[in-house]
Amino acid sequence: MLNEQLTQVFHALADPTRRAIVDRLVLGQAPVSELAKPLAMSLAAVVQHVQILEQSGVIVTHKAGRVRTCRIEPRTLRAAETWIAQRRGLWEQRLDRLGQLLAEEPETMDARKENS
């Protein structure tokens, strides 16, 4: 995933309304009008959120007549998940090393006291 697209994905998911839309779409595709029902905003505002999600590649929409239906684009979310997982592995390694160092510290302190 290109860095710019990854930036767009995280920007799109930073908004709670767009995350709510994604949460709903995880259950299956839905028309924009259905996505708008539980949200306290106009249909036009929901359409703007949908456009941001679509531009980022998080969702795909298709229009049949007057109905625009949305669905999740799993490849984009998997790419973001992969990016996070790679960093999580590094963070966990660093935290494990810190834990080891902290566990060794009391023994080192005890040895220094004995040698004094």
C-alpha distances in whole Angstrom, upper triangle without the diagonal:
4,6,8,7,6,10,11,10,12,15,15,16,18,21,23,24,21,20,24,22,20,22,24,22,21,25,24,24,26,28,27,31,30,27,30,33,32,31,33,32,33,31,30,28,27,25,24,22,21,20,18,16,16,14,11,11,12,15,17,20,23,27,30,33,33,30,27,25,22,20,17,13,13,10,8,10,10,6,8,11,10,9,12,14,13,15,18,19,19,21,23,24,25,27,29,30,31,33,35,36,37,39,41,42,45,46,46,48,50,51,51,54,56,56,57
4,5,5,6,9,10,11,13,14,15,17,18,21,24,25,21,22,25,24,21,24,26,24,24,27,27,26,28,29,28,32,32,29,31,34,33,32,34,32,33,31,30,28,27,26,24,22,21,20,17,16,16,14,11,12,14,17,18,22,24,28,31,34,33,31,28,27,23,22,19,16,16,13,11,13,13,10,10,14,13,11,14,16,15,16,19,21,21,22,25,26,26,28,30,31,32,34,36,37,38,40,42,42,46,47,46,48,51,51,52,54,56,56,57
4,6,5,6,9,10,11,12,14,15,16,19,22,24,21,21,24,24,21,24,27,25,24,28,28,27,29,30,29,32,32,29,30,34,33,31,33,32,32,31,30,27,26,26,23,21,21,20,17,17,17,15,12,13,15,18,20,23,26,29,33,35,35,33,29,28,25,23,20,18,18,15,12,14,14,11,10,14,13,10,13,16,15,15,18,19,19,20,23,24,24,26,29,29,30,32,34,34,36,38,40,40,43,45,44,46,49,49,49,52,54,54,55
4,5,5,6,9,10,10,12,14,15,18,21,22,19,20,23,22,20,23,26,24,24,28,27,26,27,28,26,30,30,27,28,32,31,29,31,29,30,28,27,25,24,23,20,19,19,17,14,14,15,12,9,11,14,17,18,21,24,27,31,33,32,30,26,26,23,22,19,17,18,16,13,14,16,13,12,16,16,13,15,19,18,18,21,23,22,23,26,27,27,29,32,32,33,35,37,38,39,41,43,43,46,48,47,49,52,52,52,55,57,57,58
4,5,5,6,9,10,10,12,14,16,19,20,17,17,21,19,17,20,22,20,21,24,24,23,24,25,23,27,27,24,26,29,29,27,29,27,28,26,25,23,22,20,18,17,16,15,12,11,12,9,6,8,10,13,15,18,21,24,27,30,29,27,23,23,19,18,16,13,14,12,9,11,13,10,9,13,14,12,14,17,17,18,20,22,22,23,26,27,28,29,32,33,33,35,37,38,39,41,43,44,47,48,48,49,52,53,53,56,58,58,59
4,5,5,6,9,10,11,12,15,18,19,16,16,19,19,16,19,22,20,20,23,23,23,24,26,24,28,28,24,26,29,28,26,28,27,28,27,26,24,22,22,20,17,17,16,13,12,13,12,8,9,10,14,16,19,23,26,29,32,31,29,25,24,20,19,16,14,14,12,9,10,11,8,7,10,11,9,11,14,14,14,16,19,19,20,22,24,24,26,28,29,30,32,34,35,36,38,39,40,43,45,44,46,49,50,50,52,54,55,56
4,5,5,6,9,10,10,13,17,18,15,16,19,19,17,20,22,21,21,25,25,24,25,26,24,28,28,24,25,29,28,25,27,26,27,26,25,22,21,21,18,16,17,16,12,12,14,12,8,11,12,15,18,21,24,27,30,33,31,29,26,25,21,21,18,16,17,15,12,12,14,12,10,13,14,11,13,16,16,15,18,20,20,20,23,25,25,26,29,30,30,32,34,35,36,38,40,40,43,45,45,46,49,50,50,52,54,55,55
4,6,5,6,9,10,12,15,16,13,14,17,16,15,18,20,19,19,23,23,22,22,23,21,24,25,21,22,26,25,23,24,23,24,23,21,19,18,17,15,13,13,12,9,9,10,8,5,8,9,12,15,17,21,23,27,29,28,26,22,21,18,18,15,14,15,14,11,12,14,12,10,14,16,14,15,18,19,18,20,23,23,23,26,28,28,29,32,33,33,35,38,38,39,41,43,43,46,48,48,49,52,53,53,55,58,58,59
4,5,5,6,9,11,13,14,11,11,15,14,12,15,17,16,16,20,20,19,20,21,20,23,23,19,21,24,23,21,23,22,23,22,21,19,17,17,15,13,13,12,9,8,10,9,5,7,7,10,13,16,20,23,26,28,27,25,21,20,16,15,12,11,12,12,8,8,11,10,7,11,13,12,12,15,17,17,18,21,22,22,24,26,27,27,30,31,32,33,36,37,37,39,41,42,45,47,47,48,51,52,52,54,56,57,58
4,5,5,6,9,12,14,11,11,14,15,13,15,18,17,17,21,21,21,22,23,21,24,24,20,22,25,23,21,23,22,24,23,22,20,18,19,17,14,15,15,11,10,13,12,9,11,10,13,16,19,23,26,29,31,30,27,24,22,19,18,15,14,15,14,11,10,13,11,8,11,13,11,11,14,16,15,16,19,20,19,22,24,24,25,27,29,29,30,33,34,34,36,39,39,42,44,44,45,48,49,49,51,53,54,55
4,5,5,7,11,12,10,11,14,14,13,16,18,18,19,22,23,22,22,23,20,23,23,20,20,23,22,20,21,20,21,21,20,17,16,17,14,11,13,13,9,9,12,11,8,11,11,14,17,19,22,25,28,30,28,26,23,22,19,19,16,16,17,17,13,13,16,15,12,15,17,15,15,18,19,18,20,23,23,22,25,27,27,28,30,32,32,33,36,37,37,39,41,42,44,46,46,47,50,51,51,53,56,56,57
4,6,6,9,10,7,8,11,11,10,13,15,14,16,19,19,18,18,19,17,20,20,16,17,20,19,17,19,18,19,18,17,14,13,13,11,8,9,10,6,6,9,9,7,9,8,10,14,15,19,21,25,27,25,23,19,18,15,15,13,13,15,15,12,11,15,14,12,14,17,16,16,19,21,20,21,24,25,24,27,29,29,30,32,34,34,35,38,39,39,41,44,44,46,49,49,49,52,54,54,56,58,59,59
4,5,7,9,6,6,9,10,8,11,13,13,14,17,18,18,18,19,17,20,20,16,17,20,18,16,18,18,20,19,19,16,14,15,14,10,11,13,10,8,11,12,9,11,9,11,15,17,21,23,26,29,27,24,21,19,16,15,13,13,14,15,12,10,14,14,11,12,16,15,14,17,19,18,18,22,23,22,24,27,27,27,30,32,31,32,35,36,36,38,41,41,44,46,46,47,50,51,51,53,56,56,57
4,7,9,8,7,11,12,12,13,16,16,17,20,21,21,21,22,20,22,22,18,18,21,19,17,18,18,20,20,20,16,15,17,15,11,14,15,11,11,14,14,12,14,12,15,18,20,24,26,29,31,29,27,23,22,19,19,16,17,18,19,15,14,17,16,13,15,18,16,15,18,20,18,19,22,23,22,24,27,26,26,29,31,30,32,35,35,35,37,40,40,42,45,45,45,48,50,50,51,54,55,55
4,6,5,6,9,10,11,12,14,15,17,19,20,20,19,20,17,19,19,15,15,18,16,13,14,14,16,17,16,13,12,14,12,9,12,13,10,10,14,14,13,15,13,15,18,19,23,24,28,29,27,24,21,21,18,18,16,18,19,20,17,16,19,19,16,18,21,19,18,21,24,22,22,26,27,25,27,30,30,29,32,34,34,35,38,39,38,40,43,43,45,48,48,48,51,53,53,54,57,58,58
4,5,5,6,9,10,10,12,14,15,17,19,19,18,19,17,18,17,14,14,16,13,11,12,13,16,16,17,13,12,15,14,10,13,15,13,12,16,17,16,17,14,16,19,20,23,25,28,29,27,24,22,20,18,18,16,19,19,21,19,16,20,21,17,18,22,21,19,22,25,23,23,27,28,26,27,31,31,30,33,35,34,35,38,39,38,40,43,43,45,48,48,48,51,53,53,54,57,58,59
4,5,5,6,9,10,11,12,14,16,17,17,16,16,13,14,14,10,10,12,10,8,10,10,12,13,13,10,8,11,11,8,10,13,11,11,14,16,15,17,14,14,17,17,21,22,25,26,23,21,18,17,15,16,15,18,19,21,19,17,21,22,19,20,24,23,22,24,27,26,26,29,31,29,31,34,34,33,36,38,38,38,41,43,42,44,47,47,49,51,52,52,55,57,57,58,61,62,62
4,5,5,6,9,10,10,12,15,15,15,14,15,12,14,14,10,11,14,13,10,13,12,14,14,14,11,9,11,10,6,7,10,8,7,11,12,11,13,10,11,14,14,18,20,23,24,22,19,16,15,13,13,12,14,16,18,15,14,17,18,16,17,21,20,19,22,25,24,24,27,29,28,29,32,33,32,35,37,37,37,41,42,41,43,46,46,48,51,51,52,54,56,56,58,60,62,62
4,5,5,6,9,10,10,13,15,15,15,16,14,17,15,12,13,15,13,12,14,15,17,17,17,15,12,14,14,10,11,13,12,9,13,15,13,14,10,11,15,16,20,22,25,27,25,22,19,17,14,13,12,14,15,17,15,12,16,17,14,15,19,18,17,19,22,22,21,25,26,25,26,30,30,29,32,34,34,34,37,39,38,40,43,43,45,48,48,49,51,53,54,55,58,59,59
4,5,5,6,9,10,12,13,14,13,14,13,14,12,9,10,12,9,9,12,13,15,15,16,14,11,14,14,11,11,14,14,11,15,17,16,16,13,13,16,17,20,21,24,26,23,20,18,16,13,13,12,15,16,19,17,15,18,20,18,18,22,22,20,23,26,25,24,28,29,28,29,32,33,32,34,37,37,37,40,41,41,42,45,46,48,50,51,51,54,56,56,57,60,61,62
4,5,5,6,9,10,11,11,10,11,9,11,10,6,9,11,10,9,13,13,14,13,14,12,9,11,12,9,8,12,11,9,12,15,14,14,11,10,12,13,16,18,20,22,20,17,14,12,10,10,10,13,14,17,16,14,17,19,17,18,22,22,21,23,26,26,26,29,31,30,31,34,35,34,36,39,39,39,42,44,43,45,48,48,50,53,53,54,56,58,59,60,63,64,65
4,5,5,6,9,10,10,11,13,12,14,13,9,12,14,13,13,16,16,18,16,17,16,12,13,14,11,10,13,12,9,11,14,12,12,8,8,11,13,16,18,21,23,22,18,15,13,10,9,7,10,11,14,12,10,14,16,14,15,18,19,18,20,23,23,23,26,28,27,28,31,32,32,34,36,36,37,40,41,41,42,45,46,48,50,51,52,54,56,57,58,60,61,62
4,6,5,7,10,11,12,14,14,16,13,10,13,14,12,13,16,17,19,18,20,18,14,16,17,14,13,16,15,12,15,18,16,15,12,12,15,16,19,21,23,26,24,20,18,15,12,11,10,13,13,16,15,12,15,18,16,15,19,20,19,20,24,24,23,26,28,27,27,31,32,31,33,36,36,36,39,40,40,41,44,45,47,49,50,51,53,55,56,57,59,61,61
4,5,6,7,8,8,11,11,12,10,7,11,11,10,11,15,16,18,16,18,17,13,15,17,14,12,16,16,13,15,18,17,16,13,12,14,14,17,19,20,23,21,17,15,13,10,10,10,13,14,18,17,15,18,20,19,19,22,23,22,24,27,27,26,29,32,31,31,34,36,35,36,39,39,39,42,44,44,45,48,49,50,53,54,55,57,58,59,61,63,64,65
4,5,5,5,7,10,10,13,10,8,12,13,13,14,18,18,19,17,19,17,14,14,16,13,11,14,15,11,13,16,15,14,10,9,11,11,14,16,18,21,20,16,13,10,7,6,6,10,11,14,14,13,15,18,17,17,20,22,21,23,26,27,26,28,31,30,31,34,35,35,37,39,40,40,43,45,44,46,48,50,51,53,54,55,57,59,60,62,64,65,66
4,5,8,10,13,14,16,14,12,15,17,16,17,20,21,22,20,22,21,17,18,19,16,14,17,17,14,15,18,17,15,11,10,13,14,17,19,21,24,23,19,17,14,11,8,7,10,10,13,13,11,13,16,16,15,18,20,19,20,23,24,23,26,28,28,28,31,33,32,34,37,37,37,40,42,42,43,46,47,49,51,52,53,55,56,57,59,61,62,64
4,7,9,13,14,16,13,12,15,16,15,17,21,22,23,21,23,22,18,19,21,18,16,20,20,16,17,21,20,18,15,13,15,15,17,20,21,23,23,19,17,14,12,9,9,13,13,16,17,15,17,20,19,18,22,24,23,23,27,28,27,29,32,31,31,34,36,35,36,40,40,40,42,45,44,45,48,49,51,53,54,55,57,59,60,61,63,65,66
4,7,10,13,14,12,11,15,16,16,18,21,22,22,20,22,21,18,18,20,18,15,18,19,16,16,19,19,17,14,11,12,13,14,16,17,20,20,16,14,10,9,7,8,11,12,16,16,15,17,20,20,20,22,25,24,25,28,29,29,31,33,33,33,36,38,38,39,42,43,42,45,47,47,48,51,52,54,56,57,58,60,62,63,64,66,68,69
4,7,10,12,10,10,13,15,16,17,21,20,20,17,19,19,15,15,18,16,13,15,17,14,13,17,17,15,13,10,10,9,10,12,14,17,16,12,10,7,5,4,7,10,12,16,16,16,18,20,20,21,24,25,25,26,29,31,30,32,35,35,35,38,40,40,41,44,45,45,47,49,49,50,53,54,56,58,59,60,62,64,65,67,68,70,71
4,6,8,6,7,10,11,13,14,18,17,17,14,16,17,13,13,16,14,12,15,17,14,14,18,18,17,14,11,11,9,11,12,12,15,14,10,9,5,5,7,10,13,15,19,19,18,21,23,23,23,26,28,28,29,32,33,32,35,37,37,38,41,42,42,43,46,46,47,49,51,51,52,55,56,58,60,61,62,64,66,67,68,70,72,73
4,5,5,7,9,10,13,14,17,16,15,11,14,15,11,11,14,13,11,13,16,14,14,17,19,17,16,12,11,9,9,9,10,12,10,7,6,4,6,9,12,15,18,21,20,20,23,25,25,26,29,30,30,32,34,35,35,38,40,39,40,43,44,44,46,49,49,49,52,54,54,55,58,59,61,63,64,65,67,68,69,71,73,74,75
4,5,5,6,9,11,11,14,13,11,8,10,11,7,7,11,10,8,11,13,12,12,15,17,16,15,12,12,9,11,10,12,13,11,8,6,6,7,10,13,16,19,21,20,20,23,25,24,25,29,29,29,31,34,34,34,37,39,38,40,43,44,43,45,48,48,48,51,53,53,54,57,58,60,62,63,63,66,67,68,69,72,73,74
4,5,5,7,10,10,13,12,10,7,10,11,9,9,13,13,11,14,16,16,16,19,21,20,18,16,15,13,13,12,13,14,11,8,8,9,10,13,16,19,22,25,24,23,27,28,27,29,32,32,32,34,37,37,37,40,42,41,42,45,46,46,48,51,50,51,54,55,55,56,59,60,62,64,65,65,68,70,70,72,74,75,76
4,5,5,8,10,13,13,12,10,13,14,10,11,15,14,12,16,18,16,17,20,21,20,18,15,16,14,15,14,15,16,14,10,10,9,10,12,15,18,21,24,23,22,25,27,26,27,30,31,31,33,36,36,35,38,40,40,40,44,45,44,46,49,49,49,52,53,53,54,57,58,60,62,63,63,66,68,68,70,72,73,74
4,6,7,8,11,11,11,9,12,11,8,9,12,11,9,13,14,13,14,17,18,18,15,13,14,13,14,15,16,18,15,12,11,10,9,11,13,16,18,22,20,19,23,25,23,24,27,28,27,29,32,32,32,35,37,36,37,40,41,40,43,45,45,45,48,50,49,51,54,55,56,59,60,60,62,64,65,66,69,70,71
4,6,5,8,7,8,6,9,9,6,9,11,10,10,13,15,14,16,19,20,20,18,15,17,15,17,16,18,18,15,13,12,12,12,14,16,19,22,25,23,22,26,27,26,27,30,30,30,32,35,34,34,37,39,38,39,42,43,42,44,47,47,47,50,52,51,53,56,56,58,60,61,61,64,66,66,67,70,71,72
4,6,8,9,9,9,12,12,10,12,15,14,14,17,19,18,19,22,23,23,21,18,20,18,19,19,20,20,17,15,15,14,14,17,18,22,24,27,26,25,28,30,28,29,32,33,32,34,37,37,36,39,41,40,41,44,45,44,46,49,48,48,51,53,52,53,57,57,59,61,62,62,65,67,67,68,71,72,73
4,7,9,11,11,14,13,11,14,16,14,15,18,19,18,20,23,23,23,20,19,21,19,21,22,23,24,21,18,17,16,16,17,19,22,24,27,25,24,27,29,27,27,31,31,30,32,35,35,34,37,39,37,38,42,42,41,43,46,45,45,48,50,49,50,54,54,55,58,59,59,61,64,64,65,67,69,70
4,6,8,9,12,10,8,12,13,11,13,16,16,16,18,21,21,22,19,18,20,19,21,21,23,24,21,18,17,17,16,18,19,22,24,26,25,23,26,28,26,26,30,30,29,31,34,33,33,36,38,36,37,41,41,40,42,45,44,44,48,49,48,50,53,53,54,57,58,58,60,63,63,64,67,68,68
4,7,10,12,10,9,13,14,13,15,18,18,18,21,23,23,25,22,21,23,22,24,24,26,26,22,21,20,20,19,21,22,25,27,30,28,26,30,31,28,29,33,33,31,34,37,36,35,39,40,38,39,43,43,42,44,47,46,46,49,51,49,51,54,54,56,59,59,59,62,64,64,65,68,69,69
4,7,8,6,7,10,11,11,13,15,16,17,19,21,22,23,21,20,22,20,22,22,24,24,20,19,18,19,18,21,22,24,27,29,27,26,29,30,28,30,33,33,31,34,37,36,36,39,40,39,40,44,44,43,45,48,47,47,51,52,51,53,56,56,57,60,61,61,63,65,65,67,69,71,71
4,5,5,6,9,10,11,13,14,16,17,19,20,22,23,22,20,21,19,21,20,21,21,17,16,16,17,17,20,22,25,27,30,27,27,31,31,29,31,34,34,33,36,39,38,38,41,43,41,43,46,46,45,48,51,50,50,54,55,54,56,59,59,61,63,64,64,66,69,69,70,73,74,74
4,5,5,6,9,10,10,12,14,15,16,18,20,21,20,18,18,16,17,16,18,17,14,13,12,14,14,18,19,22,25,27,25,25,29,30,28,30,33,33,33,35,38,37,37,41,42,41,43,46,46,46,48,51,50,51,54,55,54,56,59,59,61,64,64,65,67,69,69,71,73,75,75
4,5,5,6,9,10,11,13,14,15,16,19,20,19,18,18,16,17,16,18,18,14,14,13,15,15,19,20,22,25,27,25,25,29,29,28,30,33,33,32,35,37,37,37,41,42,41,43,46,46,46,48,51,50,51,54,55,55,57,59,59,61,64,64,65,67,69,69,71,73,74,75
4,5,5,7,9,10,11,13,14,16,17,19,18,17,18,16,18,18,21,21,17,16,15,16,15,18,19,21,24,26,23,23,27,28,26,28,31,30,30,33,35,34,35,38,39,38,40,43,43,42,45,47,47,48,51,52,51,53,56,56,58,61,61,61,64,66,66,67,70,71,71
4,5,5,6,9,10,11,12,14,16,17,15,14,15,13,16,16,18,19,16,14,12,13,12,15,16,18,21,23,21,21,24,25,23,25,28,28,28,30,33,32,33,36,37,36,38,41,41,41,43,46,45,46,49,50,50,52,55,55,57,59,60,60,63,65,65,66,69,70,70
4,5,5,6,9,10,10,12,14,15,14,13,13,11,13,13,16,16,13,12,10,11,11,14,15,17,21,22,20,20,24,25,23,25,28,28,28,31,33,33,34,37,38,37,39,42,42,42,45,47,47,48,51,52,52,54,56,57,59,61,61,62,65,66,67,68,71,72,72
4,5,5,6,9,10,11,13,14,14,13,14,13,15,16,19,19,17,15,13,14,13,16,16,18,21,22,20,20,24,24,22,25,27,27,27,30,32,31,32,35,36,35,38,40,40,40,43,45,45,46,49,50,50,52,54,55,57,59,59,60,63,64,64,66,69,69,70
4,5,5,6,9,10,11,13,11,11,13,12,15,16,20,21,18,16,13,14,12,14,14,16,18,20,17,17,21,21,19,21,24,24,23,27,29,28,29,32,33,32,34,37,37,37,40,42,42,43,46,47,46,48,51,51,53,56,56,57,59,61,61,63,65,66,67
4,5,5,6,9,10,11,10,8,9,9,12,13,16,18,16,13,10,10,8,10,11,13,16,18,15,16,19,20,19,21,24,23,24,26,28,28,29,32,33,33,35,38,38,38,40,43,43,44,46,48,48,49,52,53,55,57,57,58,61,62,63,64,67,68,68
4,5,5,6,9,10,10,9,9,9,12,13,17,18,16,15,11,12,10,12,13,14,17,18,15,16,20,20,19,22,24,23,24,27,29,29,30,33,34,34,36,38,39,39,41,43,43,45,47,48,49,51,53,54,56,58,58,59,62,63,63,65,68,69,69
4,5,5,6,9,9,9,11,12,15,17,20,22,20,18,15,15,12,14,13,13,16,17,14,15,18,18,16,19,22,21,21,24,26,25,27,30,31,30,32,35,35,36,38,40,40,41,44,45,45,47,50,50,53,55,55,56,58,60,60,62,64,65,66
4,6,5,6,5,6,8,10,13,16,19,21,20,17,14,13,10,10,9,10,13,14,11,11,15,15,14,16,19,18,19,22,24,24,25,28,29,28,30,33,34,34,36,38,38,40,42,43,44,46,48,49,51,53,53,54,57,58,59,61,63,64,64
4,5,5,6,5,6,7,11,13,17,19,18,16,12,12,9,10,9,9,12,13,11,12,16,15,15,18,20,20,21,23,25,26,27,29,31,31,33,35,36,36,39,41,41,42,45,46,46,48,51,51,54,56,56,57,60,61,61,63,66,66,67
4,5,8,8,9,10,13,16,19,21,20,19,15,15,13,13,12,11,14,14,11,13,16,16,15,18,20,19,21,24,25,25,27,29,30,30,33,35,35,36,38,40,40,42,44,45,46,48,50,51,53,55,55,56,59,60,61,63,65,66,66
4,6,8,10,12,16,18,22,24,23,21,17,17,14,13,11,10,12,12,8,10,13,12,11,15,16,16,17,20,21,21,23,25,26,27,29,31,31,32,35,36,37,38,41,42,42,44,46,47,50,52,52,53,56,57,57,59,61,62,63
4,5,7,10,13,17,20,23,22,20,16,15,12,11,9,7,9,9,6,9,11,11,11,14,15,15,17,19,21,22,23,25,27,27,29,31,32,33,35,37,38,39,41,42,43,45,47,48,51,52,52,54,57,58,58,60,62,63,64
4,7,10,14,17,20,23,22,19,16,14,10,9,6,5,7,8,6,6,10,10,10,12,14,15,16,18,20,21,21,24,26,26,27,30,31,31,33,35,36,37,39,41,41,43,45,46,49,51,51,52,55,56,57,59,61,61,63
4,7,10,13,17,19,19,16,12,10,7,5,4,5,8,10,8,9,12,13,13,15,18,18,19,21,23,24,25,27,29,29,31,33,34,35,37,39,39,40,43,44,45,46,49,50,52,54,54,56,58,59,60,62,64,65,66
4,7,10,13,17,16,14,10,8,6,5,6,6,10,11,10,12,15,16,16,18,20,21,22,24,26,27,28,30,32,33,34,36,38,38,40,42,43,44,46,48,48,50,52,53,56,57,58,59,62,63,63,65,68,68,69
4,7,10,13,13,10,6,5,4,6,9,10,13,15,14,16,18,19,20,22,24,25,26,28,30,31,31,34,36,36,37,40,41,41,43,46,46,47,49,51,51,53,55,56,59,61,61,62,65,66,67,69,71,72,73
4,7,10,10,8,6,5,7,9,12,12,16,17,17,19,21,22,23,25,27,28,29,31,33,34,35,37,39,39,41,43,44,45,47,49,50,50,53,55,55,56,59,60,62,64,65,66,68,70,70,72,74,75,76
4,6,7,6,4,6,9,12,15,16,20,21,21,22,25,26,27,28,31,31,33,34,36,38,38,41,42,43,44,47,48,48,50,52,53,54,56,58,58,60,62,63,65,67,68,69,71,73,73,75,77,78,79
4,6,5,6,8,11,14,17,19,22,24,24,25,28,29,30,31,33,35,36,37,39,41,41,43,45,46,47,49,51,51,53,55,56,56,59,61,61,62,65,66,68,70,71,72,74,76,76,78,80,81,82
4,6,8,11,14,17,21,22,25,27,27,28,31,32,33,34,37,38,39,40,42,44,44,46,48,49,50,53,54,54,56,58,59,59,62,64,64,65,68,69,71,73,74,75,77,79,79,81,83,84,85
4,7,10,13,17,20,22,25,27,27,28,31,32,32,34,36,37,38,40,42,43,43,46,48,48,49,52,53,53,55,57,57,58,61,62,62,64,67,67,70,72,72,73,76,77,78,79,82,83,84
4,6,10,13,17,19,22,24,24,25,28,29,29,31,33,34,35,37,39,40,40,43,45,44,46,49,50,50,51,54,54,55,58,59,59,61,63,64,66,68,69,70,72,74,75,76,79,80,81
4,7,10,14,15,19,21,20,21,24,25,25,27,30,30,31,33,35,36,37,39,41,41,42,45,46,46,48,51,51,52,54,56,56,57,60,61,63,65,66,67,69,71,71,73,75,76,77
4,7,11,13,16,18,18,19,21,23,23,25,27,28,29,30,33,34,34,37,39,39,40,43,44,44,46,48,49,49,52,53,54,55,58,59,61,63,63,65,67,68,69,71,73,74,75
4,7,9,13,15,15,15,18,20,19,21,23,25,25,27,29,30,30,33,35,35,36,39,40,40,42,44,45,45,48,50,50,51,54,55,57,59,60,61,63,65,65,67,69,70,71
4,7,9,12,12,12,15,17,17,18,21,22,22,24,26,28,28,30,32,32,33,36,37,37,39,42,42,43,45,47,47,49,51,53,55,56,57,58,61,62,63,65,67,68,69
4,6,9,9,8,11,13,13,14,17,18,19,20,23,24,24,26,28,29,30,32,34,34,35,38,39,39,42,43,44,45,48,49,51,53,53,55,57,58,59,61,63,64,65
4,6,6,7,9,11,12,13,15,16,17,19,21,22,23,25,27,28,29,31,33,33,35,37,38,39,41,43,43,45,47,48,51,52,53,54,57,58,59,61,63,63,65
4,5,5,6,9,10,10,12,14,15,16,18,20,20,22,24,25,26,28,30,30,32,34,35,36,38,40,41,42,44,46,48,49,50,52,54,55,56,58,60,61,62
4,6,5,6,9,10,10,12,14,15,16,19,20,21,23,24,25,27,29,30,31,33,35,35,37,39,40,41,43,45,48,49,49,51,53,54,55,57,59,60,61
4,5,5,6,9,10,11,13,14,16,17,18,20,22,23,24,26,28,29,30,32,33,34,36,38,39,40,43,44,46,48,48,50,52,53,54,56,58,59,60
4,5,5,6,9,10,11,12,14,16,16,18,20,21,22,24,26,26,28,30,31,32,34,36,37,38,40,41,44,45,46,47,50,51,52,54,56,57,58
4,5,5,6,9,10,10,12,14,15,16,18,20,20,22,24,25,26,28,30,30,32,34,35,36,39,40,43,44,44,46,48,49,50,52,54,55,56
4,5,5,6,9,10,11,13,14,16,17,19,20,22,23,24,26,28,29,30,32,34,35,36,38,39,42,43,44,46,48,49,49,52,54,54,56
4,5,5,6,9,10,11,12,14,16,17,18,20,22,22,24,26,27,28,30,32,33,34,36,38,40,42,42,44,46,47,48,50,52,52,54
4,5,5,6,9,10,10,12,14,15,16,18,20,20,22,24,25,26,28,30,31,32,34,36,38,40,40,42,44,45,46,48,50,51,52
4,5,5,6,9,10,11,13,14,15,17,19,20,21,23,24,25,27,29,30,31,33,35,38,39,39,41,43,44,45,47,49,49,51
4,6,5,7,9,10,11,13,14,16,17,19,20,22,23,25,26,28,29,31,32,34,36,38,38,40,42,43,43,46,48,48,49
4,5,5,6,9,10,10,12,14,15,16,18,20,21,22,24,26,26,28,30,31,34,35,36,37,40,41,41,44,45,46,47
4,5,5,6,9,10,10,12,14,15,16,18,20,21,22,24,25,26,28,30,33,34,34,36,38,39,40,42,44,45,46
4,5,5,7,9,10,11,13,15,16,17,19,20,22,23,25,26,28,29,32,33,33,35,38,38,39,41,43,44,45
4,5,5,6,9,10,11,12,14,15,16,18,20,21,22,24,26,27,30,31,31,33,36,36,37,39,41,42,43
4,5,5,6,9,10,10,12,14,15,16,18,20,21,22,24,25,28,30,30,32,34,35,36,38,40,40,42
4,5,5,6,9,10,10,12,14,15,17,18,20,21,23,24,27,28,28,31,33,33,34,37,38,39,41
4,5,5,6,9,10,11,12,14,15,17,18,20,21,23,26,27,27,29,31,32,32,35,37,37,38
4,5,5,6,9,10,10,12,14,15,16,18,20,21,24,25,25,27,30,30,31,33,35,36,37
4,5,5,6,9,10,10,12,14,15,16,18,20,22,24,24,26,28,29,30,32,34,35,36
4,5,5,6,9,10,11,12,14,15,17,18,21,22,22,25,27,27,28,31,32,33,35
4,5,5,6,9,10,11,12,14,15,16,20,21,21,22,25,26,26,29,30,31,32
4,5,5,6,9,10,10,12,14,15,18,19,20,21,24,25,25,28,29,30,32
4,5,5,6,9,10,10,12,14,17,18,18,20,22,23,25,27,28,29,31
4,5,5,6,9,10,11,12,15,16,16,18,21,21,22,25,26,27,28
4,5,5,6,8,10,11,14,15,15,17,19,20,21,23,25,25,27
4,5,5,6,9,10,12,14,14,16,18,19,20,22,24,25,27
4,5,5,6,9,11,12,12,15,16,17,19,21,22,23,25
4,5,5,6,10,10,10,12,15,15,16,18,20,21,22
4,5,5,8,10,10,11,13,15,16,17,19,21,22
4,6,7,8,10,11,12,14,15,17,18,20,22
4,6,5,6,9,10,11,13,15,16,17,19
4,5,5,6,9,10,11,12,14,15,17
4,5,5,6,9,10,11,12,14,15
4,5,5,6,9,10,11,12,14
4,5,5,6,9,10,11,13
4,5,5,6,9,10,11
4,5,5,6,9,10
4,5,5,6,9
4,5,5,6
4,5,5
4,6
4
